[in-house]
């Protein structure tokens, strides 16, 4: 069985937005007991990540790391059509990824105690992001 739904996330600019509950709702709606759920974002300047959901300083520190990996406005960038954060956002997407897969057991995601799923916006201004969730079981 395969089940798929999409939903939109409205970011307020750079940072993380927890989407664990929405993905869990879709997994429940799929009615799959054992399988996998894939979460994919249809954009190249944001990511989907699995990270700690208990201490928000972890996500703030991820922003600090990302600024080191792919700084805004680097003069070596050629792609800056949409501003100083344009190429940096694409680089951060490549590093952090566009999708993730989580096992499903007993009809729910088998996340660890402190794990949550987040959309990680890499642009500095707000965007509407489309997330595709596919459940296979």
C-alpha positions as CSV (number, residue, x, y, z in Angstrom):
1,X,0.0,0.0,0.0
2,X,1.2,3.5,-0.8
3,X,-0.4,6.7,0.5
4,X,0.6,10.3,-0.3
5,X,-0.4,13.8,0.9
6,X,1.1,17.2,0.6
7,X,0.9,20.2,2.9
8,X,2.2,23.7,2.9
9,X,4.4,25.3,5.5
10,X,4.7,29.1,5.7
11,X,8.1,30.2,7.0
12,X,8.9,33.5,8.6
13,X,12.4,33.4,7.2
14,X,15.5,31.6,8.3
15,X,14.9,29.0,11.0
16,X,13.2,25.8,11.8
17,X,9.5,24.9,11.9
18,X,8.5,21.6,13.6
19,X,6.3,19.5,11.3
20,X,6.3,16.2,13.3
21,X,2.6,16.4,14.2
22,X,1.5,17.0,10.6
23,X,3.6,14.1,9.3
24,X,2.3,11.9,12.2
25,X,-1.3,12.8,11.2
26,X,-0.6,11.7,7.6
27,X,1.0,8.4,8.8
28,X,-2.1,7.7,10.9
29,X,-4.4,8.5,7.9
30,X,-2.5,6.1,5.7
31,X,-3.5,3.2,7.9
32,X,-0.1,1.5,7.5
33,X,1.0,-0.7,10.4
34,X,4.6,-1.4,9.3
35,X,6.5,0.5,6.6
36,X,8.3,3.7,5.9
37,X,7.4,7.4,5.6
38,X,9.3,9.6,3.3
39,X,9.2,13.4,3.9
40,X,10.3,15.5,0.9
41,X,10.4,19.3,0.4
42,X,9.9,20.5,-3.2
43,X,12.3,23.4,-3.0
44,X,16.1,23.9,-3.3
45,X,16.5,26.6,-0.6
46,X,15.1,24.9,2.5
47,X,15.5,21.4,3.9
48,X,13.8,18.7,5.9
49,X,15.8,17.5,8.9
50,X,15.5,15.2,11.9
51,X,16.9,16.7,15.0
52,X,16.5,17.2,18.7
53,X,13.1,18.6,19.6
54,X,13.6,19.2,23.4
55,X,16.1,22.0,23.5
56,X,15.7,24.9,21.1
57,X,19.3,25.9,21.5
58,X,20.2,22.9,19.3
59,X,18.4,24.5,16.4
60,X,19.9,27.9,17.0
61,X,23.3,26.2,17.1
62,X,22.5,24.6,13.7
63,X,22.0,28.1,12.3
64,X,25.5,29.0,13.6
65,X,27.0,25.9,11.9
66,X,25.2,26.6,8.7
67,X,26.5,30.2,8.6
68,X,30.0,28.7,8.7
69,X,29.3,26.1,6.0
70,X,27.6,28.4,3.6
71,X,27.8,32.1,4.5
72,X,25.6,34.7,3.0
73,X,27.1,37.1,0.4
74,X,30.3,35.3,-0.2
75,X,32.0,37.2,-3.0
76,X,33.0,33.9,-4.6
77,X,29.4,33.1,-5.4
78,X,28.2,33.7,-9.0
79,X,24.5,32.8,-8.2
80,X,23.0,35.7,-6.3
81,X,19.9,36.4,-8.4
82,X,17.7,36.7,-5.4
83,X,20.0,38.4,-2.9
84,X,23.0,37.6,-0.6
85,X,21.3,34.6,0.9
86,X,20.4,32.9,-2.5
87,X,23.5,30.7,-3.1
88,X,24.0,30.2,0.6
89,X,20.4,28.7,0.9
90,X,21.1,26.3,-2.0
91,X,24.3,25.2,-0.4
92,X,22.6,24.6,3.0
93,X,20.0,22.6,1.2
94,X,22.6,20.3,-0.4
95,X,24.3,19.8,3.0
96,X,21.1,19.3,5.1
97,X,19.0,17.5,2.5
98,X,15.6,17.6,0.8
99,X,14.2,14.5,2.3
100,X,14.3,11.9,5.1
101,X,12.8,8.5,5.7
102,X,11.5,7.3,9.1
103,X,10.4,3.7,9.9
104,X,6.7,3.1,10.8
105,X,5.7,0.5,13.3
106,X,2.4,-0.1,15.0
107,X,0.9,2.6,12.8
108,X,3.2,5.4,14.0
109,X,6.6,6.8,13.3
110,X,9.3,5.1,15.3
111,X,11.1,8.3,16.3
112,X,13.5,8.4,19.2
113,X,12.5,10.2,22.5
114,X,14.1,13.6,21.6
115,X,13.6,13.5,17.8
116,X,11.4,15.8,15.7
117,X,11.0,16.5,12.1
118,X,11.6,20.1,11.0
119,X,11.4,22.2,7.9
120,X,14.6,24.3,7.9
121,X,14.1,27.5,6.0
122,X,17.4,28.8,4.6
123,X,16.2,32.0,3.1
124,X,16.0,35.2,5.2
125,X,12.5,36.2,4.1
126,X,9.3,34.2,4.4
127,X,8.3,31.6,1.9
128,X,5.5,29.1,1.3
129,X,7.0,25.6,1.1
130,X,5.4,22.4,-0.2
131,X,6.1,19.2,1.7
132,X,5.2,15.8,0.1
133,X,4.7,12.9,2.6
134,X,4.7,9.3,1.1
135,X,3.8,6.4,3.3
136,X,4.7,2.9,2.1
137,X,3.7,-0.3,3.9
